Amino acid sequence: MANQNPPSGYGGQPPNYPGGPGDPGGYGGPPPGYGGQPPGYGGQPPGYGGQPPGYGPGYGGFGGPQNPPSNTPTVLSIIGIICWFLCSPAAIVLGIIAQSQFRNQGRPDSLAKAAWIGGIVTLVLGIVVAIATSSHGG
């Protein structure tokens, strides 16, 4: 054990780092056998690779492609408009649900407003017509 040499950099030779005592030119260049940056190098130290898939962008980055908006609110609005003549309370409920879904998606909600407002109008007109016909037939 007494005749073993210490590993390099432990008291024997000074380390050969850029600008250090073992580097007469001021910069030692890349170590021998170094073929450039490792694959997947993304600005992180070697050995760490790039950012794992499935994670969003870093701070200040932009998100990738988002899911396309759903057609559900449009379908609900159209069904609500059809329900004006069949069951106006259903038109009101479907229009309000469609409007909240449009707003969650950040889309204009004009069709949904037309569904629930039209449902209210036909409900009121139906009540007025029902009252007028029942009291007039007396």
Summary of the structure (lengths in Angstrom):
residues: 138
radius of gyration: 36.9
end to end distance: 121.4
largest distance: 124.4
contacts: 297
relative contact order: 0.08
helix: 43%
strand: 0%
